[in-house]
């Protein structure tokens, strides 16, 4: 693959480049895990204020950080809500985001952005307090968002429980957007629906046009936008949707929703979710929609 100015791009650079292109779509794919040199750098920096902290050797926090590191947060600074718990089920997880003007979509330039952001976290709150509290962490980057910024996100376990200051730049209030499924969730969806997960992510992105918190109160949804866009590609699709109370892990709510559906006679499936719709002041509801290709 050729990059800018005709230079050949390595495999890692191709991955970062494709990820940047994907972020122009309505459901931006999950962020990419830090390259190895940057994960080592982050651990070394964080150990300056917490010698016991380490990059999650199981990659649980690394993989989980991806779906939270999205271009929708490209105007955000500080803590984000994380609804999953640690792999052992015993610890809450803290999530933090910072954005930076993107240096570019190659691995080298993404690494530069990561290092600038991470170096600052050990010097300022709310990041510093969380780093001091945590035992494990994992991070991802979403490079070259449409607004020209890169998003760096890290998850920490356990979560810092002290009084955290409000984000200094929380960004505008926008309509909640659908998130891509995690790897565990799309494996679950494929197993329960007995359909092959669409690895091209087309169906996943089509579902992103449709998934909306308003679905909580809907009994019928025609998936008109998804059907029209699929038709232009010569594909026939149908959609399913549902909602369930969020009572802990998002994947549990996703499972409950998908298992409530009748089986569909289709070839492949792709889904998206909004984990934290609010219908009453203190009640969170997860909404899922899936698109099936016929």
N, C-alpha and C positions, 0 to 999 in steps of 0.2 A: 504494500500500500504506500502511496506517495503522499507526503505531507506538504506543507507550504514550501514554496520555492523549489519543488521537485525533489526534495530530499526524501530518502527512504526512511520509513518509520518502523521501529521495532514492535514486537508483539504488545508490550506494555503500553507504548505510545498509541498504538491502534485502539486498544481498549479504552484509554482515556478519551481519545478523539471520538470514538463511536458513542461513548457515554455523553459527551457534550452535545452531540447531534440529537441524541434521544431526548434531551431535556427540552427540546422545542415541542415535544408532544404533550398532550393534556395530562397524562400520567407520567411524570418523570420517573424513570427507573431508579431503583434504590442506588444510593451512593456507592462508590467503590472503596473497598478497604484500603487503608494507607499502604503504599509500597513498603517493602521490608525496611529499607534504610530510614524511612520516616517513622515507622512504628518503633524502631530502635531509638531514634532520636527523641520521640515523644516520651518513651520510658526513661531515658537518661535525664531529660529535662524535669519530668515530674518527680524523679527520685532526689532531686536537689532539695525538695521540700517534704518529701515522704519517701524515705529509703525503702519502705516495705511494699510500695505499689508495683504492680507488674502488668504488662500486656496480657490479656486473657489467653492462657495457653490452649483453652478449649475452643477459642474463636467464637464462643456464644455471643459475647458482647460485641465483637467485631461484626459478625453477620447481622445482629439485631440493629446495630447503628445505621446500617445502610438504608433501610426504609424510613428512617427519621432524618436522614441527611438529604434534603430535597430542595429544589429551587424555590418552592413555595416559602421557604424560610430565608430567602436571600436578602430580606430587609430586617432580619431578626438578630438579636444579640442577647445571650444569656440562657437561662434555663428553659427547657421544654418539658411537656408532660410525657412521661413514659409509662405505659400501662402494663407492660410485662413485669415479671419478677425474675430474680436470679435463677440460674439453672437448677439450683438445689431447692428452689421454692421458698427460701427463708429470708431473702433480702430484697428490699426495694431497689430500684435502679434510678440513678440520676442522669438526666440528659442535658447536654449543653451545646449551644450552637454559636458560632461566630462566622461572619462573612468577610471577604476581602476582595478588592478589585483583582480580577483574574489576570494572572501573568500569561495564561495560555492553556492549551489543552494537552500538551505533551506531559509525560511522566516527570521530566525534569522540572518543568515550570510549575506543575501541580505540587511537586515536592517543595519547591521554593515557597509557595503560598502556605503550605502546611507548616513549615518551619517558622515562618514569621508569626503565624497565629499562635502556635503552641508555645513559643518562647515567651509570648506575652501573658499566657494564662497563669504562669507561676508567680506573676507579679501583681495580679489584680483579682478582685472578687467580682462576681460570685465564683469564678473558676477556682481560685486558690484554695478556698475553704473545702470545696468538693474534692480536690486532688489530695489534700491532707487527710481526708476522712476515708478515702477509698482503698480497697485492697486490689481490685482488678479494674481494668478499663479496656475499651476497644473503640476504634475510630474509623470514620469514613470521610471521603471527600466527594463533593458533587462539583466538578469543574465547569467553568465557562457557561453559567446560566444565561438565559436570554438578556438579562439586564447587565451583563458584563462582569458579574461577580461570581466567586467560587464560595461554596458553603462547606465549612468544616464542622463535623459533628462528632462528639464523643459520648459514650455511655460509661457510667461508673457504678460499681457495686462495692459496698453499700452506698445508698444515697445519703448525701449530707442532710441532716435533719434540723440544722440550725435555722435561724431567721435569715432568709436570703433577701438582699435588696432587690427591688424591682428592676427589670432590665432598663438600661439607660436609653436604648433605642429599640422598643418593641416592634416598630414597624406599623403600617396601617392595618386596620381591621378589615379582613377580606373574607369572602365566602370560603368556607372550608372546602378543600379539594380532596379528591380521592387519593389514596395511597396505593402503591403497588403492593401485592402480596409478598410476604417473606418466603424464603425457600420452603420452610416448614408448612406454611399455609398453602402454597400451590401444590405441594405433594399431597397434602390433605384433600384439597379440592379435586385433584385428579383421582385419588383413591375413592372418595365418596361418590363422585359423579360417574365414576368408571369411564372417564374420558381422558384422552391424552392432553396434557397441558401444552398450549400453543407456545412453543419456544421462540417464535418470532416476535412475541409480545403484541401482535396486532390486536387480538381479541381482548387482551388486558387493557390496551389503550382505548379501544372502542368502549369498553365498560366504563372507563374513566370519564367519558363524555356524559354518562348517564347517572352514575352514582351520586346521590344527593341526600342530604339529611331529610328533605321533604318526603322521601320514600317511607319514613316511619309511619306516616298517616295515610299512605296510599294502599289501595287494594289492587290497583291495576296500573301498569306502566307499559307504554307501547314501544319503548326503545327506538323511537323513530330516527333519531340522529345516527345511532349506531347502525341501524339497518340501511340507511341511505348511504353512509360512507362505505359500508361493506359491499353494497350493491355496485358501487363504482369500481370496485376491485373484482367484480364477478363472483362474490361470495354471498351466500344466503345465511342469515344468522337469526337466532332468537335469544331472548334474554330472560333471566330469572333474577329476582331480588328479594331481600328480606332484611329484618332487623332483629336484634336481641339485646337485652340489657347487658352492659359491661360490668361484670362482677369479678374483676381481677384480670386475668390474661386475655388479651384480644383474640388469640387463637381459639380459646374456648368459645367465645361468642361467634366467631366465624364458623366453627364446627357445628354449633347448634343451628345456625341459619342454613347452612348447606345441607345438613342432614334432614331438614324439614321439607326439602323439595322432592318431588317425584323425579325418577330418572328420565333423562331426555335422550331421545334417539338422535345423536349427533356424533361428529367426528372428534372435535377438539373443544377445549374450554379455556377461557381466560377471565380473570376476575380482578376487582379492585374493592377497596373498603374505605370507609370513614370510621375510625374507631371511637371517636369521642363526640358524637352528636349529643346535644343537650335538649331534652324535651321538657324537663322541669328543672328547677334551680340546682338540684344536687343529684340528678339522675343522668348518667351517661348511657348512651345507646350506640351500639355498633351497627352500621349499615353496610351491606354487601350487595354488589350486583355482579353477575357473571354473564358473559356472552358465549354462546355455543355456535360453532359453525356446522351447518347441515351438509 
